[in-house]
Every structure is written in C-alpha cells, then in structure tokens.
Amino acid sequence: MGARKRRSAELRKAENKLKTSARLAKVSGSPRKMRLVADLVRGMQAEKALIVLHTMKQEGASQIYTLLKSAIANWQQKHEGMRMEDAQLYIQTITVDGGRILKRLRPAPRGRGYRIRKRSNHITLVLGDQLSNKNEIEEITD
C-alpha cells in the first residue's frame, strides 16, 4: 500500500472512530411514515431532537426517540468524562431503509383475495460532535 493510500485509510478510520451510531432493525410500520419523522430531526442538536421527538404524537417518533437515547449512551461509553452539552452532539445522518414485507391475503368478494403488505424498516442513526471532530482530525493530518 502506498503512502497516500495509507494516509487516507488512517484518516477514514479516525473519522469512523469519532462517529457514534445506533441501529434499530425490523421495526414494524411503513418506511415512508418513518422517514417523515426522520426528516424532521436530521441535522438537529441531540438535546433539541429529544424534546421534539418526545412531544410528537406519531408512533415512529417514540421509536426514533429510544434509538437516539441509545446512540447518546453509546457516545457516553466512548467518551467517558465528557458531557453531552459540551460536545454539542447533533444527528449527523439518519437513514430509514425498507425491511422485510410480510404478505398476507384477505378474503374479498366473488372468491378473490386482496393482498395485505405489512411493511417493516431499519433505522440507522449516526451522531457527530462538533468539538472533538475538528481537533482530532487536525492531529491526524499533521
């Protein structure tokens, strides 16, 4: 491996170490409805997003709320001794992907059957902190 490739690989590894993520798989409910909630909190500060999600009535909001709390707990495990408020945590990326679809048939008139498609989704949330990202990446590049 060349020097340039090695440097870029080390930089990529350092950036991935800084990111903290949480994943929620096989969540019942349509990905389309979950994306509406995810779009609201994308890029938002973590504390503000917790408040917004806690007050929303949509069912997807409660699931993303628990996922965000899990991601914050993961961040605290990585960075012992640092406070969440000092690091200025924010939701860097949140993606909602379609999961498995359970297909069922419902009896319909004249001997026919209507399809029922029970959808599920997978949610991935990545937290970023604005203070340590800049400092640690600058140390690696020097």
VMD Tcl script that draws the C-alpha trace (Angstrom):
set ca {
  {0.00 0.00 0.00}
  {1.32 3.41 -0.95}
  {1.83 6.28 1.45}
  {-1.05 8.31 0.05}
  {-3.43 5.38 0.30}
  {-2.29 4.59 3.84}
  {-2.79 8.20 4.94}
  {-6.31 8.35 3.52}
  {-7.13 4.98 5.12}
  {-5.90 6.22 8.50}
  {-7.96 9.39 8.11}
  {-11.05 7.35 7.24}
  {-10.52 5.09 10.27}
  {-10.10 8.09 12.56}
  {-13.31 9.65 11.26}
  {-15.19 6.39 11.82}
  {-13.89 6.19 15.39}
  {-15.32 9.64 16.05}
  {-18.76 8.68 14.78}
  {-21.15 7.03 17.15}
  {-24.07 5.10 15.75}
  {-27.07 3.05 16.77}
  {-29.24 0.81 14.64}
  {-32.80 -0.37 15.06}
  {-33.82 -3.29 12.84}
  {-37.14 -4.92 11.98}
  {-39.28 -2.01 13.16}
  {-42.92 -2.55 12.28}
  {-44.50 0.22 10.28}
  {-44.07 1.72 6.88}
  {-40.68 3.23 5.98}
  {-42.48 6.13 4.32}
  {-44.13 7.17 7.59}
  {-40.88 6.73 9.50}
  {-38.98 8.92 7.02}
  {-41.34 11.81 7.75}
  {-40.20 11.77 11.38}
  {-36.55 11.18 10.47}
  {-36.53 14.19 8.12}
  {-37.67 16.44 10.96}
  {-34.72 15.65 13.23}
  {-31.93 15.21 10.67}
  {-29.10 17.66 11.43}
  {-30.71 18.80 14.69}
  {-28.90 19.13 18.04}
  {-29.35 15.95 20.12}
  {-30.99 17.64 23.13}
  {-33.44 19.54 20.95}
  {-34.24 16.40 18.95}
  {-35.05 14.51 22.17}
  {-37.56 17.18 23.14}
  {-39.14 17.30 19.68}
  {-39.45 13.51 19.45}
  {-40.86 13.21 22.96}
  {-43.68 15.65 22.21}
  {-44.67 14.24 18.79}
  {-47.78 12.06 18.53}
  {-46.63 9.85 15.64}
  {-45.71 6.29 16.53}
  {-42.39 6.46 14.68}
  {-41.28 9.32 16.92}
  {-41.21 7.13 20.03}
  {-39.07 4.53 18.26}
  {-36.59 7.12 16.97}
  {-36.56 8.68 20.46}
  {-35.38 5.40 22.02}
  {-32.84 4.96 19.21}
  {-31.44 8.45 19.82}
  {-31.15 7.76 23.56}
  {-29.26 4.56 22.72}
  {-26.88 6.45 20.41}
  {-26.24 9.02 23.15}
  {-25.47 6.22 25.60}
  {-23.04 4.72 23.06}
  {-21.35 8.12 22.72}
  {-21.01 8.41 26.51}
  {-19.38 4.96 26.62}
  {-16.77 6.08 24.07}
  {-16.11 9.46 25.67}
  {-16.04 8.95 29.43}
  {-15.65 12.15 31.37}
  {-17.08 14.41 28.65}
  {-20.51 16.00 28.93}
  {-23.02 15.80 26.13}
  {-23.73 19.54 26.31}
  {-20.04 20.44 25.98}
  {-19.55 18.26 22.90}
  {-22.54 19.76 21.05}
  {-23.89 16.43 19.79}
  {-26.01 16.52 16.67}
  {-27.67 13.98 14.41}
  {-25.20 13.68 11.55}
  {-27.12 11.15 9.48}
  {-30.31 9.21 9.93}
  {-31.42 6.72 7.31}
  {-34.60 4.68 7.08}
  {-34.37 1.64 4.84}
  {-37.13 -0.74 3.90}
  {-37.13 -4.06 5.69}
  {-38.95 -7.32 5.19}
  {-42.51 -7.26 3.87}
  {-44.94 -9.84 5.24}
  {-47.50 -10.69 2.59}
  {-50.99 -11.86 3.54}
  {-54.24 -12.45 1.71}
  {-57.60 -11.10 2.84}
  {-60.83 -12.66 1.60}
  {-62.66 -10.46 -0.91}
  {-65.98 -10.73 -2.72}
  {-66.52 -13.25 -5.53}
  {-63.83 -15.61 -4.33}
  {-60.98 -13.20 -4.80}
  {-58.28 -12.22 -2.35}
  {-56.85 -8.79 -1.61}
  {-53.17 -8.53 -0.75}
  {-52.09 -7.11 2.59}
  {-48.47 -5.99 2.73}
  {-47.19 -5.49 6.28}
  {-44.07 -3.41 5.91}
  {-41.11 -3.02 8.24}
  {-37.99 -0.85 8.24}
  {-34.45 -0.49 9.53}
  {-33.25 2.80 11.06}
  {-29.58 3.81 11.33}
  {-28.62 6.93 13.29}
  {-25.12 8.45 13.41}
  {-24.20 11.10 15.97}
  {-21.47 13.64 15.46}
  {-19.87 16.01 17.95}
  {-18.68 19.35 16.68}
  {-15.81 19.97 19.11}
  {-13.74 16.78 19.04}
  {-14.19 16.17 15.29}
  {-12.17 19.23 14.34}
  {-9.42 18.72 16.92}
  {-8.75 15.03 16.34}
  {-8.82 15.18 12.53}
  {-6.33 18.05 12.60}
  {-3.99 15.96 14.81}
  {-4.05 13.07 12.34}
  {-3.41 15.18 9.26}
  {-0.39 16.91 10.85}
}
mol new
graphics top color blue
foreach p $ca { graphics top sphere $p radius 0.5 }
foreach p [lrange $ca 0 end-1] q [lrange $ca 1 end] { graphics top cylinder $p $q radius 0.2 }
display resetview
